[in-house]
Amino acid sequence: MIPGKIKLIFLLLLLNYFTATLADEKSRTFPPVIIENSDSNSEKKNIVTKTKETRVNIIALDKITAKTSDITILLGETKKFGLLEIKALQCGSTKSITEPGHAAYIQVKDLSENRNDQIFVFNGWTFSSTTTLRPLDHPVYDFWLVSCENV
């Protein structure tokens, strides 16, 4: 009984650490605006901006058809997979010596029931380094975090 409690406390401390480190991150900043003159005598200026958007890469599995799909979601964007609606809110890299990876905060709604008071089937962190921990407990669908781009 005591080893189970120790594992639970360790898991809670680990989640608290990831939440604190990702919450302290500064908000995304964009590179400076580059202004180029098309002609030194003209008043027109070309403004070139490069934006870097964070993407969350997920593999989703439909257990009935046994087909997988690669899903790429921008932060704050909502994508549908079957009857699930997946929204990625945060993504970052985990710093570990043994298994470096990524962590993403994801919300998943099940749209199979036509109710306005829909609750989340999953609302929390998922990790790419521990794919054996399935965050979603759904009879038809599974998904795994693969990586985060531009973090």
Beta strands, then each sheet from edge to edge (+ up, - down):
strand 1: 34-37
strand 2: 45-48
strand 3: 55-62
strand 4: 67-74
strand 5: 78-81
strand 6: 84-94
strand 7: 101-110
strand 8: 120-127
strand 9: 141-149
sheet 1: 1+ 2-
sheet 2: 4+ 3- 9+
sheet 3: 5+ 6- 7+ 8-
end
